[in-house]
């Protein structure tokens, strides 16, 4: 069960971090009046927070998957005893 929840957290974290990261890169590297390096503080505030949260969720999911795999190897999960 840990692996399932870990996989779900990993997928959601990747989607959040990837979406906010791609949007931030688009704002920084597209030509126009409201783009480029002068927008760096706004991009860091608006796009950086969801990116950090998404990364934390993905890393938490990865840790949960590894924890679940360790339980299966030790015979703690799924035993009928």
Contact map, one row per residue, 1 for C-alpha under 8 A:
111110000000000000000000000000000000000000000000000000000000000000010000000000000
111111000000000000000000000000000000000000000000000000000000000110110000000000000
111111100000000000000000000000000000000000000000000000000000000111011000000000000
111111110000000000000000000000000000000000000000000000000000000010000000000000000
111111111000000000000000000000000000000000000000000000000000100110000000000000000
011111111100000000000000000000000000000000000000000000000001111110000000000000000
001111111110000000000000000000000000000000000000000000000000110010000000000000000
000111111111000000000000000000000000000000000000000000000000100000000000000000000
000011111111100000000000000000000000000000000000000000001101100000000000000000000
000001111111110000000000000000000000000000000000000000001111110000000000000000000
000000111111111000000000000000000000000000000000000000000100000000000000000000000
000000011111111100000000000000000000000000000000000001001100000000000000000000000
000000001111111110000000000000000000000000000000000011111110000000000000000000000
000000000111111111000000000000000000000000000000000001100100000000000000000000000
000000000011111111100000000000000000000000000000000001000000000000000000000000000
000000000001111111110000000000000000000000000000011011000000000000000000000000000
000000000000111111111000000000000000000000000000011111100000000000000000000000000
000000000000011111111100000000000000000000000000001000000000000000000000000000000
000000000000001111111110000000000000000000000000000000000000000000000000000000000
000000000000000111111111000000000000000000000011011000000000000000000000000000000
000000000000000011111111100000000000000000000011001000000000000000000000000000000
000000000000000001111111110000000000000000000000000000000000000000000000000000000
000000000000000000111111111000000000000000000010000000000000000000000000000000000
000000000000000000011111111100000000000000100010000000000000000000000000000000000
000000000000000000001111111110000000000000000000000000000000000000000000000000000
000000000000000000000111111111000000000000000000000000000000000000000000000000000
000000000000000000000011111111000111001000100000000000000000000000000000000000000
000000000000000000000001111111000011101100100000000000000000000000000000000000000
000000000000000000000000111111100011000000000000000000000000000000000000000000000
000000000000000000000000011111110011000000000000000000000000000000000000000000000
000000000000000000000000000011111011000000000000000000000000000000000000000000000
000000000000000000000000000001111111000000000000000000000000000000000000000000000
000000000000000000000000000000111110000000000000000000000000000000000000000000000
000000000000000000000000001000011111001000000000000000000000000000000000000000000
000000000000000000000000001111111111111000000000000000000000000000000000000000000
000000000000000000000000001111110111111100000000000000000000000000000000000000000
000000000000000000000000000100000011111100000000000000000000000000000000000000000
000000000000000000000000000000000011111110000000000000000000000000000000000000000
000000000000000000000000001100000111111111100000000000000000000000000000000000000
000000000000000000000000000100000001111111110000000000000000000000000000000000000
000000000000000000000000000000000000011111111000000000000000000000000000000000000
000000000000000000000000000000000000001111111110000000000000000000000000000000000
000000000000000000000001001100000000001111111111000000000000000000000000000000000
000000000000000000000000000000000000000111111111100000000000000000000000000000000
000000000000000000000000000000000000000011111111100000000000000000000000000000000
000000000000000000000000000000000000000001111111110000000000000000000000000000000
000000000000000000011011000000000000000001111111111000000000000000000000000000000
000000000000000000011000000000000000000000111111111100000000000000000000000000000
000000000000000000000000000000000000000000011111111110000000000000000000000000000
000000000000000110010000000000000000000000000111111111000000000000000000000000000
000000000000000111011000000000000000000000000011111111100000000000000000000000000
000000000000000010000000000000000000000000000001111111110000000000000000000000000
000000000000100110000000000000000000000000000000111111111000000000000000000000000
000000000001111110000000000000000000000000000000011111111100000000000000000000000
000000000000110010000000000000000000000000000000001111111110000000000000000000000
000000000000100000000000000000000000000000000000000111111111000000000000000000000
000000001101100000000000000000000000000000000000000011111111100000000000000000000
000000001111110000000000000000000000000000000000000001111111110000000000000000000
000000000100100000000000000000000000000000000000000000111111111000000000000000000
000001001100000000000000000000000000000000000000000000011111111100000000000000000
000011111100000000000000000000000000000000000000000000001111111110000000000000000
000001100100000000000000000000000000000000000000000000000111111111000000000000000
000001000000000000000000000000000000000000000000000000000011111111100000000000000
011011000000000000000000000000000000000000000000000000000001111111110000000000000
011111100000000000000000000000000000000000000000000000000000111111111000000000000
001000000000000000000000000000000000000000000000000000000000011111111100000000000
010000000000000000000000000000000000000000000000000000000000001111111110000000000
111000000000000000000000000000000000000000000000000000000000000111111111000000000
001000000000000000000000000000000000000000000000000000000000000011111111100000000
000000000000000000000000000000000000000000000000000000000000000001111111110000000
000000000000000000000000000000000000000000000000000000000000000000111111111110000
000000000000000000000000000000000000000000000000000000000000000000011111111111000
000000000000000000000000000000000000000000000000000000000000000000001111111100000
000000000000000000000000000000000000000000000000000000000000000000000111111100000
000000000000000000000000000000000000000000000000000000000000000000000011111111100
000000000000000000000000000000000000000000000000000000000000000000000011111111100
000000000000000000000000000000000000000000000000000000000000000000000011001111100
000000000000000000000000000000000000000000000000000000000000000000000001001111110
000000000000000000000000000000000000000000000000000000000000000000000000001111111
000000000000000000000000000000000000000000000000000000000000000000000000000001111
000000000000000000000000000000000000000000000000000000000000000000000000000000111
